[in-house]
């Protein structure tokens, strides 16, 4: 995970890689045969698919498509050389054992020559352009360093000397007697600072912050959607879910290494979201909308849609849409619906029980502020209340909220006035985001559809 990356750098890197890969293949063919008619021979169609598949699988394994400039240009070039070497080896297997006699070795020689020159030029150019871009126009992430000493000062110098990595250093928090204009408060001031200034990341210099309770700081960061990094004295770290990143050789421990921090996992989930939501919008909502809209308007006064601000990814608010299932009332943003609620309209009881009221959220998915599967988004009042009483409640906001989720198919749906039920939902949500797999999303969607046909008893 590279939080200092510009928003689309990995996507651009991936797309250009494949463009150059296929451009080199076609021009290699031209240099050998003098034309681009390589698909006149059907065997080339399967060959170019294999050619791309090897690059994708090998690149994904080596981490080439997750661009990490903080590891340095040497690492970038090293990974590229490994990628092209493995690609040649895997292609040799195809050439020797399968259909090698169909293809010109000169064509492949030209291909790899063009690929090496263009890809190397691209990666060098991209690396230095991204550094320049970040230095000039990047939206910086505000960071604090807890602790003050040699290690902490070294890290602060890194932030100041390498602005292209996207960090804005705000100052130190320290309980020591040392004096510095960069010390902006004591560790006990962290709460008040976060209330007044948006803090994106906190770095803890463990050797310089002996008095800091690491577990409390982890919980505080989780509850406030702040990424926590640690410059470790590893002898003092208990068994936690962490991984190490290097900033110009400075080791940093990061918590919450989530599967969806990986670009390819996010891309596959987003592709599924777009395809599935488009299918539902075209095949289902296109005819369902006019029917439900007419019934809702006839049976009660008010708008067809109900919209409400909910808490989304990274704790940001967004407008969540539903078919209106209640009479218009002034309590909708403060009082949760419950079973037998007098505010629910006659048609509202049916569409809530069958989850038809949730269908407009496929538009939320399509535009990108929700996913098909994820933790259910809660109204702002509930986010504020439960974040105060349930440990790690805010962790569920590290990913996009979903129309359905693991908690919902496990029975944690509907009214959650009991804190123990909400705690169960939160545990399911955290398990989901920490153990996400694409197959898990498919299973959740399958069981959600089954539950829709069965009817949801907890829907209210």
N, C-alpha and C positions, 0 to 999 in steps of 0.2 A: 504494500500500500504506500502510495506516495502522495501525501496530502498537499505537498507543496507544488504539485503539478498544475499547469494550466488546465482548464476544464476539459479541453478536447485533444490534448497532446497525444495521448495514447491512441485515440481513435484515428487521428491523422497519421500517426506513425504506422499503424497497422494497414490502413488503406494504401498508403504510398508504397509500402513494402510489396504488397501484392501487385500493384500497378507496375512497378519496376521489374518484378519477377516475370510477369507475363510479357511485358515489353521486350525484355531481354530474350525470351524464348522466341517471339515472333521475328525479331530482327536477326537473331542467330539463324533462323530458317531462311530469311531473305538473303543473308550473306552467303549461305551455302547454295541455295537453289535459284535465287534471283526473283522470287515472287513470294506472296503471302498465302498461297493456296494450300496450306498444310492440312486442311480438313477434307481435301479430296480423298485422302486415304483415311478411312474410318479408324484405323489403329491409333492415329494421332490424337483423336478425341479422348480416348481412355488414358493415353500417355500424359496429356497436359493436366488432366484431373489428378492423376497420381503425382505429377510434378508439383502441383499446388498443395495437395494433401500432405506430402512429406514436409514441405516448408511450414505449413500450419502446425502440424503435430510437433515437429522438432522445435520450432520457435516458441510454442506454448510451453514445452518442457523446459527449455532453457531460460524462459522468462524474457525473451527478446521483445515481445509486444508490450510489456509493461515498462515504459521508459522511465529510468531512474537517473537523472543527470547528477544527483548528489553523490553517486558512486564514482563519478569521474569519467573522463573520456577514455581512459585506458580500459575500464571495465566495459564500456559500450562497444569498443572495437574488439575486445577479447571475445565477448559473447557473439558478435557478428561473425568472427572468424570460425568459432566453434559451430555456429549455425550452418555456414556454407560448407564446412568440412563434413558435417554429419549428413547434409543434404546430398552431397556427391556420393558418399558411402552408401546411403540408402538407395539412391538412383542406380548405383552400380549393381545392387542386388536385383533390381528390376531388369536392368540391361542384360545381365549375365544369365539369370535363371528364367526369365519370362519371355519377353519379346524383343530382346536387344537387337536382333538381326534386322528389324524393321527400320531402325533409326541410325542416322548418320552421326558418327563420333565427332566429325568436324562441326556439325550443327551444334552439338552439345558443348564443344570447345568454345565456339563463338558465343554461345549463350552464357556460359560461365564467365568468359572474359568481359562481356558487356555488363553482366550482372554485378561482377566484382567492382568494376569501375563506377557504375552508376549508383550502386547501393552504398559503397564506401563514401562517395561524394555526398550522397543524400544524408547519411547518418552524421557525418561531420558538419554539414551545413545546418541540419536540424538541431544538433546539439548546441552549436554556437548561436544560432538564431534564437533558440528558446532561452538561453542565458541572457541575450540582449533584450528580448521581449520582456522577460520577467523583471529585468533591471529597470526598464523604462515604463511599462504599462501594467504590470501584473497587479491584481487585487491581493494585497498582502494579508497574511494571517497574523493576528496579534498574539504575541507570546510573552509569557512571564517565566523567569527562572527562580525557583525556590532554592535558597542557599546562596552563600557568597564566599568564594574562595578561589583557588587557582583553577580548578576544573570549571566552575561556573563562569569565571571571567574569560576563560578560553572559549567556551561556547558562545558567550555574548559577542566576542570578537569575530567568531565565525558568522553570526547573524549580520553584523555590521559590514564585514568585508565581502560577503557574498549575498547581496540583496537579490540576485537573480534566482535564488532558491525559494523566494516568496515569503520570507518571514520578516515581521516588523517587531523588533525587540523593544518592549515597554519598560523593563526594569527588573530589579531583583526584589525578592521578599526574603528577609533575613532576620533572625533573632539574635545574631551575634553582636558584639560590641564594635565591630569594624565599621568604618565610616566611608561612605562613597555617595556621590551625587546620584548614582544610578540605583541606589537602594530606595525604593518608593514606599516601603512599609514592612511590617512584620508579618509572619505567616498567619497570625490571627486576623489580619486585615484582608485576607483573600476573599471572604464572603462579600464585604462591602465593595471591594474593587470590581468583582464580577457583576455586582448589581449596577454599577455605574459605567463600566467599560466592557465592550464585547471582547471576551478572551476566547481565542480559538484553540490554543494549545498551552499546556503547562509543562515545563521541563524541570525536573527535580535533580539537582546535583547532590546525590546521596552522600558523598564524602563531606560536603559542606553543609548538609542539612540533617545532622544527626538527630536533632530534636523533633523532626517531622514524623508524624504518624502516617506511614505510607498507605495503610489500609483505609484510613479515613480520607486521605487525599484521593485515592482511587474511587471511593464511593461518592465523594463530592463531585469529581469530574464526570462520572457516569450520570449523576442526577442533574447536571447542568449542561450535558451534551458537549463536554470539553474533552479533547484528546489529551491523554496524559503520556508524557515521554520521561524516561528516567535514564540519567547517566549513572550507571550502577556501580556500587560496591557489591558485587554478586554474593559475597558472603552474608550479606544482610537481607537478601531477597528470599522470601519463602516461595513455595511452589505455586506459581501463578501462570496464567495463560499469556505468555509474552513472547515477543520475537525481537531480534536485534536488527537495527539499521545503522549504517555508518554515514556520518556527515564529515567528509574530508578526514576520515580516520578516527573520528570521535564516536565511540559506541553509545547508542541510545536504545533503551528498552521501550518498546511500544506495547500497549495493552489493547485488547479487543481486535485481534487479527481475524477478521471476519471473511468468510468465503466470498461475499459480495463486494469486498474491496478489490478483488481481481477483475481486471477489465474484461476478460473473456467471459467470466461468469455473469457480470453485469450486462454484457452485450447479448448473451443468450437469453437472459431473463427479460430484457427489454424487447428483444425480437419476439419472444413468446407473448408478451403483453400486447404489443401492437397487432400481431396476427390474430390473437384470440379476441381482443376487444373489437377489432375491425369486423371479424366474423359475426360476433354477437350484435353489433350495431346494424350491420347490413341485413343479416338473416332473421334476427329476432326483434330488435327495437324498432326497426323500420315499420313493422305492422302492429307491434304491441303498443307503441306510443300513442297513436290516434285513438285506439280503443280505451286504454287506461285514462288518457287525458279527458275523453268525453265522459267516462263514468265518474271520475273525480270531480269534474266541474258540475255534473248534474246532481251528485249526492251531497255536496257541501260547498259552501262559499270559500273562496280563497284561490291562491295560485295552484297550478298543476304541480310545480316542483317545490320542494322544501330545500333550502340551502342553509348551511350552517358552517361556521368556521371551526375547523378541526386542527389538531396538532399533527404536522407531517414530519418528513425527514429532517433531521438536524434541529428539531424543535420549532420549525417554521410553520406558521399558520397557512391554511389554504381553505378555499371554499369547497365543501363536500356537498354533492347533490343527491337527492333522493326524490322519488315520487311522494307527494304529500299523502300521509296516512292519518293525519290528525286534523281536528278542527283548528283553525287559526287561534293561537293563544300566545300569551306573553311569557310563558314559563319554559318555552322550548329550549332556551339556552342555559337553563339552570336546573331543570327537573327532568330526570331521565324517565323514559316511558317504562311502564311496568305492566305485567299481565293484568288484564281487566281494566286498564286505564280508561277513564271516562272521556278522555280527549281523543281517543282513537275512533275514527269514522267506521261505519259498517264495511265499506270497501277496504278501508285501511287495515282492518283485522285480517282480511284475506290476503292482501298483498304483503303484509308483514310476515304472516305465517308461511307463505310460499317464497319469501325473499324477493318478490317482484319489485318492492320499493327500492331495492338497492341497484337496479339496472342502470339508472342514469350515471352511476359511478364508473361505468365502462368508458364514458367520455372523460372522466377524471384520469383514468388509466391511459387513454389514448393521447391526452395532452401531456402526460408525464408526471403529475403530482401524486399518483397512486399506482399500485401494481395490482395484478390479478390476485396474487397471494402475498400476504404480509401481515403484520400486526394490525388489528382493526384501529382506525383513528378514533380518538375520543374527543368529546367537546372540550373546549378550553377550560371550563370550570373543573371538569374531572381531572384533566392533566395537572392543574394547579393543586387540587386536593390530594390526589393519590401520590403525586411526587413527594409530598411531605411525609407520608405515612408508610409507603411501601418501598423498601430498599431496592435500588437498581431499576425502578419504574421507568426512568428516562432512557435506559439502554435500548428499549424497543424503538426509539426514534433514530437509531443509527441507520435504519433502512427505510424505504418507502412503505407507507401503510398500504394495506391490501383490502380488496373487497371481501375476501375470505382469508382464513388462516388456520394454522395448526390448532390454536386455542378453540376456534369455532367448531371444528369437526370433533374435538374432544369434549364438547359439551359446555364450554365456557362462552355461551352466547347470550345476548339479551341483557336483562337487568343485572347489575353487579353492585348492589348496595352493600352486600356483605364483603368486607375487606379480604376475607379468606378466599372468596371466589375470585376477586381481582388479583390476589397474589397468585392463584393458580393460573390465571390467564397470563400474567406477566412471566411466570416461569416457562410456560409453553412458548411464548413469544421469544424469549431469550434463547431457549433451546433451538428454535427455528433459525434465528439469525446466526447463531454460532455453528450450526450444523447443516446449513443450507446445501441442498443438491437439487439439480433440475428435476430429477425424478421425484423428489419430495413435493415440488410444486404440482406435478401431474397427479400424484396421489391425492393431494389435498383438494384439487379441482374435482377429481372423480368422486370423492366422498361428499363434497359439497353438493354436487348435482344429485346424488342419491338422497341426501338429507332434504333437498328442495322438494323432491317428489314424495318423500315421507311426511313432510311438514315439520316445521320447527316449533316444538313445544315452548321453548324459551323465548320465542320472538315477541311475545306480548300481544 
